[in-house]
């Protein structure tokens, strides 16, 4: 009997792209936030980069964090399967 379930193929980004930079960090098990992306990698629109990776079937989760003053921000993590 043929397996009718299809797994989405993960598409690897170009080596030097913003997508590759973010994905390599996430693959190492590290989290990334907007502040980290801006300071270390000069990526201004991290949410757009993450969205493109999700469209390429990468399982990225947003984790909401709260600072001491009540301000919230999101960190992105790669979901391990």
HUPE-V646066 format. One record per residue. N is the residue number from 0. PHI is phi in whole degrees, 0 to 359 (999 if undefined). BURIAL is + if it has 16 or more other ideal C-beta (glycine too) atoms within 10 Angstrom, else -. Layout:
N&PHI&BURIAL ; N&PHI&BURIAL
//
This chain:
0&999&- ; 1&275&- ; 2&285&- ; 3&269&- ; 4&279&- ; 5&246&- ; 6&270&- ; 7&290&- ; 8&279&- ; 9&285&- ; 10&260&- ; 11&278&- ; 12&283&+ ; 13&299&- ; 14&301&- ; 15&257&- ; 16&280&- ; 17&299&+ ; 18&299&+ ; 19&295&- ; 20&299&+ ; 21&295&+ ; 22&297&+ ; 23&299&- ; 24&296&+ ; 25&294&+ ; 26&298&- ; 27&284&- ; 28&91&- ; 29&270&- ; 30&266&- ; 31&218&+ ; 32&240&- ; 33&301&+ ; 34&296&- ; 35&298&+ ; 36&299&+ ; 37&289&- ; 38&290&- ; 39&270&- ; 40&239&- ; 41&60&- ; 42&262&+ ; 43&276&- ; 44&243&- ; 45&301&+ ; 46&299&- ; 47&292&- ; 48&296&+ ; 49&296&+ ; 50&299&- ; 51&297&+ ; 52&294&+ ; 53&297&- ; 54&296&- ; 55&267&- ; 56&74&- ; 57&278&+ ; 58&279&- ; 59&251&+ ; 60&250&- ; 61&263&- ; 62&250&- ; 63&281&- ; 64&240&- ; 65&236&- ; 66&274&- ; 67&301&- ; 68&275&- ; 69&95&- ; 70&293&- ; 71&250&- ; 72&210&- ; 73&248&+ ; 74&242&+ ; 75&254&+ ; 76&224&- ; 77&272&+ ; 78&281&- ; 79&276&- ; 80&258&-
//
